[in-house]
Amino acid sequence: MKGLKTLVRVRQSALDEKRRALNLLEDAAEELVRARAAIAEEQQREAEMARDSANGAYGYGSFLKASRRRDADLQGRLSAMAERLEAARGEVADAFAEIKRLELIEAAQIERARKEAARREQEEMDELGLNVFRRGETERG
């Protein structure tokens, strides 16, 4: 049973590490989403400036092309990140299920040991009762 507790502790440590890695991936994905939002805001500001100024319209096309390229790059990275996130979530779920399975095995072992101890105690009590009964029969007869 001691080995099982150690195994649960090791698996829990591995689960914690996988959760930390998942959190890092989620943070990175959120950063990509924020970067895409910043690009959209920048495009909006530049579009307003281009409308308001004749000189601003001159470079707007180049800006928009480069901005869209950056956004597409971020979208591609975000898509790749989504796949990594899904894989990491699966690993966390698998590790959690493994720990729960080990904990159930441990609980079953504890319950078996408790029942065995109760059975032995009952046998001792039965033996004691029989001995008392036999002594009483011997004294009477």
N, C-alpha and C positions, 0 to 999 in steps of 0.2 A: 504494500500500500504506500510505503514511503517513496518508492520509485515512481509511482503514479503521481504523487504530489509534486515531485521534482519535475516530472514531464509536463504537468499542467503549468508549472511556474515558467519553464523554458518556453512552452508554447505561448504563454501570456506575454512574455518578453518579445517574442517574434511578432505577435499580433500588435503590440504597442509600436514596434518599429514600422510595421506595415501601415499603421494608422498615421504615424508621423509622415511617412513618404506620401501617403494619400493627401494629407493636409498641405504638404508642399506643392503637390501637383494642382490641387484646387486653388491655392494661392496664385500659382503661375497662370492658371487659366483665367482667374479673375483679373489679373494684370493685363492679359491679352484683351479681354473684353473692355477694360478701361481704356487701353490704348486705341482700340477701334472706335470707342465713343469719342475720344479726344480728336481722332482724325475727322470724324463726322462733324464735330463742332468747328474744327479748323476749316473744313470745307465750307460750312455755313458762313463763317466770318469772312472768308475770302470771297465768296459769292456776293455777299453784301457790299464789300469794298469794291468789287469789280463793277457792280451796278452803279455805285455812287461816283466812280471816277473813270474817266476815259483811259488814263494810264494804267489803272488797276486791271482793266479788261485785257490789256495787251499780254500780260504774263499769266493770266488766269488759266488758260488752256494747258500750258506746261505744268502749272501747279496741280491742276486737277488730274492730269495724267499720272504724275508722280504720286499724288495722294491716293489715287485708286490702286496703283501698283502696291503701295505700302499696305493698304487695307486688304488687298487680295493676299498678300504675303501673310499678314496677321490672321486672316481667315483660314488659310492653309495650316498655319501653326496651331490654330485653335482646333481645327478638325483632327489633326494628329494628336493633340493634347486630349481631346475627347476620347479617343481610342485608348490612350494610356490610362486615363481616368477610369474608364470602364474596366480595364484589366486590373487596375489597382483595387477598385471596389470589389471585384470578384475575389481577389486574393484575400482581402480583409474578411469578406463573408466566409470564405473557405476556412480561414484560420479561426474565426469565431466559432464556426460549426465544429471544428476539430476540438476546440477547448470544451465546448458544451458536451460533446460526446464523451470526452475523458472525464469531465465532472460527473456525468451520469454513471459512468462505469465506477468511479470512486464512490459515489453515493450507494450504488448497488453493493459494492464490497463492504462498506460500512454497515449497511442493513443486514447483510448475510452474517457478518461478525456479531452484530447485536443479537440476531435471532439464535445463533449458535451459543452465545453466552447465556441467553435466557433459557435455552433448552438444557444446557449443562446445569444451571442453577435449579431448574425444575427437577431434573434427575436427582440432584443431591437432596432436595427437599423431599422427594418421594422416598428415597433411601432412608432418610432420617425418620420419616413417618413410619415406614415399615419396621425399622429397628425399634422404635418406641412401642409399636403395636406388639411386636414379638416379645419384648421384655414384659409387657403387661400380660400377655398370654402365658408366659413362663411363670410369672409370679402367681397367677391365678391357678394354674394347673399343675 
